[in-house]
């Protein structure tokens, strides 16, 4: 009878709340990566944090202040204390001694300090291969929006996908760069920056953050204390690029930038130069053996992304056209 009741409950929940994803850390089917896992080969080595508000609806309260930036570097502590808090809408950009690259399975994992399997504070995850252009992992939240989650509420992590903070402390959420394949201006084999953006968990559309489908994400709100918002413990590298791949960012240069129109592009090897607008549309391309001079005014864009691709690497730079 109990088994039948459990099955009915699971079916009812799936119908009511939508699809479900993997289980909490330590349970069968979970994708969580433990901080001591042998798949981890390195950790973030650099960080920049922009703190968010104690309450975005009341900016006069100021911003959060818990934790030092350095707490998020190196190995995950998993103790719930050694973290840096981002606050409402706060951001952290992490860098690495060697780039992250796309191989089979997850390529990196993000650790938060949730104290229980069913208490979660989320962050969006974005990546960049040039430190300028960032691209977000598509996220899904099926957490019901009927009642605002607060600091005394608990929800099921199985209704969340591709949001950092899904698991309790000591366990990281994995991210697979294969999901971002084919995006212009992103080299998934040379990720140099990872950005975490605190999810504003308000179910008020005026303030709340949305998932990839445009649905509001319901997580604890408001969190009017110094450790409010997403609490970053660490970022683990699973698939690390060879040391030399970071040098791809120095394989070509564009000058002058900003420019009135004419630019010179120098590269240390032959390849293809492609020009994209801000929404990723290809505007033109040229082959180069090491030097190219061209006039960007004919492209009729104020901001152009110049991408250099060789047989060994791909990287891009943003160019601004002056009036």
N, C-alpha and C positions, 0 to 999 in steps of 0.2 A: 504493500500500500504506500509506504514512504517513497519507494522508487517511482511509482506511478505519479504521485503528487509532485515529486521533484521534476519529472519530465514535463508534466503539464505546466508547472511554473516556468521552466526554461522556454517552452514554446510560447507561452503567453508573453514573457518578457521580450522575446525576439520580435514578436508581432507588434508589441506596443512601442518599443524603444528603437527598433531597427536592427541592422546587422551587428554582429559582435566580432571581436578580434581576439588576439591571444590573451592567455590567462595571466594572473598576477605572478610576480617573481617567485621562483621556486616550485611552481605548480606545473603539472604536465601540460605541454603545449606552449609554455611561456617562451618568449623570445628574449627575455631579459638576460643581460650579460653581467655576471658578477665582477666586482672590482678586481678580484684576484685571478680572473680567467686567463688561461694560457694564450688566448687569441689576441690579447692586447700586446702591442709591441712598443708603444710609446704614448706620451701624454702631451697635452698642450703646454707650450713654453712661454707664450706671450698673451697679454690680455689688455683690452681697453673697455672700461665700463662707463655707461651713461645711466645714472640712477633715475628711477621713475618715482612718481608721487606716492605718498602714503595713501592717498585717495584721489584718483584722477578727477572725481566730481567736486573735490574741495582742495584745489591747489594751494590754498593758504596754509595748509598743514605742513607743507614742505615735502622733501624727498626722504626716502629710506636711507639708513646709514649703517646697517649691520654688515660686518665682515669686511676684510681687506681684499683687494683684487687678487693678491697673491694666493689667497686661500683656494682659488680655483685652478691653480697651476699644479703640475705634477700629478701624482697618483690620487685617486679618490680615497678620502678618509672614511666616508660612510658612517661618521659619528653624529651627524645631525647638526654640528656646530661649526665645523671648518668649511664654511661656505661664504659666498658673497651674494647678498640679496639685491634683486633688481628693482623691486617696487613696481607700481602700475605702469606698464608699457616700457620699462627700462630695458636696456640692451647691453649685451656683452659681445665683443668681437675677439675671437681666439685665434692665435697663430701658432706655428709649429716649427720645429727644427728642420723637418723635411715635410714635403707636401703629402697630402692624402691622395690615394689613387683608387680608381674603381677596379676591383677584382671580384671574384666570386663571393657572394654573401655580403653581409654588412661590412661597411668600410670604416665606420667610427661609431662611438656610443657616447651619449650625454648622461651625466649623473646628477640627480637632485637629492634633496634630503627629506623626502616624505617619510613620516614616522610610521605609516601603516599602509597596507595594500590598497585601502579605499579612501585615503586622503591624498589628494593630488593638486599640485600647482603647476600649470603648464607653461611651455614656451614654444613659439614657432622656431624652426631651424632653417637657416639660409646658408648657402655656401657661395664662395667666389674663388676664381682662379687668378684674379688680378687685384683684388682689394678694392675694386670700384663697383663692379657689377655683381649684385647678389641675386640668387635665385632660391626660392622657397620650396621645401619639400611639401607636396600636397598632403594636407592633413584632413582627418575625418573625426568629428565628434558627434556621437549619437546620444550624449547625455541629455535627459529630458530637460525642457526649459520651463516646465510648469512652476517650479519652485526654485528661487535663487539659492545656490549652494553657498554656505557661509562657513565660518570656522568651527562650527559644531555639526557639520553635515558630512556624510560619507557617500561616495558613489562607486560604481563598478568600473574598473579600468578596462574591462573588455569592450566598452563602448567608445574607445579612443584608439586612434591610429596616427602614427607619425607626429606625435607631439612629445617633446621632451618633458620629463616629469611624470611619466605614466607609472613608474615603479617606485617602490620604497627605497630608502637610502641603502647604499651599497650595491645597487643594481642599476645598470645603464640601459637607456633606450637605444637600440641599434638603428642606424640609417644606412641605406644602400644607395650609392650614387647612380646605380643603373636606372633608378627611377627618373633621373634628370638627363638621360642621354638625348643628344640631338638638339640641345638648347644652344642657340647662337651666343657667342661671347662667354661660353663656359667650357673649360677643359676639365672633364671629369677625371682625368688622369693626373691633374696637377692642382688640387684644391689647396690653396694657401691660407684661406680665411674661412672661419665658421662663425656666423652671427646667430645669437640667441635673443629673441624678442619676447618679453613677458606677455603672456596672454591676459588681457583684461577680461576677467570672467563674469562681468556683469551681463545679465540677460536684458538689460536696457540697451536697445539698439543705438542709443546716443553715445554710449561709451564702450560697449562690448566688442570683443574681437571675434572674427568669423573664421570658420574652417574653409577648405578649398571649395566647398559647395555653396558657400555663402550663408551657412547656418551659424548662429551664435554659439560660442563655446562657454559652457557653464562650469566655472570653477570658483573656489572660495573668494567671495567679494562682499563687503570691503575687508581689506586687511590693514587696518590703520595702526600699524606698529612697525618698529624699525627693521624687522626681518620680513616685511610683507612682500608679496609677489614671489616670483620664481627664485629659488635659492640654488645657485650653481655650485656644485661640488667639484666637478672635473669633466674633462673631455678626453676620452681614450681613443687612440689611433689603432685601428685594426689592420688596415692595408696601407702601408707606408711606401711612398715612391722612393726610388733611389735618390741619393743626395743631390746628384747633378740636375735633377729635373727642375728644381727651383731656379736654376740658371736660365730656364726658358723665358722667364720674365724679363731677362736682360738681353735676349737674343735680337731684339729690334727696338728702335727708338723713332719717335715722331717729333719733328720740330718745324717751325715754332708751334707751341701750344700754350695758350690760345693762339689762333691764327686768323688773319683776314681772308685767307683762302688757299694760298699755295703752301704746301707742306713738303718736307723731305723725309723720306722713310729709309733708314739704314738698317740692314740686317746682316748677321754674321754668316748667313747661309742662304741658299736659294729657297724660294717657296712661293706662296700665293698670298697676296694682300687682298682682303675683302673689307667692304665698307657696309655697315649696318646702321639703321636708324634706331631710335630708342625703343621701338616695339619689336625689334629683331628682324625687320625686313631687309633683305639683301639689296643694296643700292648699286653695287658694282664690284668688279674684281680685276686684279692685274697680277701677272706673274712678275717676279723680281729675282734677280741674281745677286742682290746685295744693296741696290740703291734704286729708289723710285721717287720721282718728283711729280706731283699732281695737284690740280686745282680743285678744291672741294666745293667751291661755290655753285658748280653745276648740279650738285646733289640737292640743293634747296632745303638743307637741314641746318639747324643751329647746333645740334649735338650729334656727333657721328662717332661710332665705335669702329676703330681700325683694328682688324684682326690679322695677325701674321701666322700662317700655318706652314710648317715644313714637314718633312717626313718623320722628324723626331719629336716635334712639340707643336703646341698652339697656345697663343696668348694674345691679349688685346689691350688697347688703351682707348680712353675716351678723349675726344678732341672737341674743343669748343670753338665755334666760328663767331668772330666779332663782327658787329655791324660796320 
